[in-house]
Amino acid sequence: MATQQLKHNPFKAAIRQPGPKQLKGLWVAMGSATSAEIAAGIGYDWMLIDGEHGPNDLTTIEAQLRACQGYDTPCIVRPAAADPVRIKQVLDIGAQSLLIPMVNNREQAELMVKAVNYAPKGIRGVGGSIARSGRWGMIPNYMRDAASEICLIVQVESREALGNIEEIASVEGIDGVFIGPADLSASLGHPDDAAAISDEVHHAFDVIKAHGKAIGSLAFDAPTAKQYFAWGADFIAVAGDTDVYVHGLDAALAQYK
């Protein structure tokens, strides 16, 4: 039978490099393989396919992964929930880097580690031989080697999670912790005002760094993104496809008003 090699995960390798990274990412929420492919050719350091708030299901996520596979920009996938079943499905369609929303404590973080690993270390269901992840059985020893190229990032985006950030960041098997400024600001009583929680974000970055995990966040305005990088962030989503689309269309029309 024909064989294929396990795909290398350049994003995981990049965030593990020593020293400042400052990887600039694009948040992709349109649910379109065509727009995702266009974005993949622009030159961002990474892009995220949003299955939590974007209009995505497994079929559209898989289509976007396929559309982007010929480009240099690595894709992260955010499943709809911190659910081992959803994680299993997203891994089976070929995602290697995952951003898990709403992880609030050590127990949930440890469950996410188990969800991306096969037994005996974890609880990921065995299906690589009939799934895109294992190239339908054509990757030898997929079960043995898959975890080496899987990148697990958990989101801290609530008051509870912020209070537990020391414990979350200390969990072995997590590659990075992502501070979600929108949900976190709302949880802390400042909806739509991420600037009001800058001290909390800065502290969170320091805690994550102290535990040797990669630091991620989102900031669609350049001053905030640059501030986050100055505080030690390794990867920031500096733009979103829907945001750029709205502002681009509005600017084009404004020339004629």
Summary of the structure (lengths in Angstrom):
residues: 257
radius of gyration: 18.1
end to end distance: 63.3
largest distance: 64.0
contacts: 847
relative contact order: 0.14
helix: 46%
strand: 16%
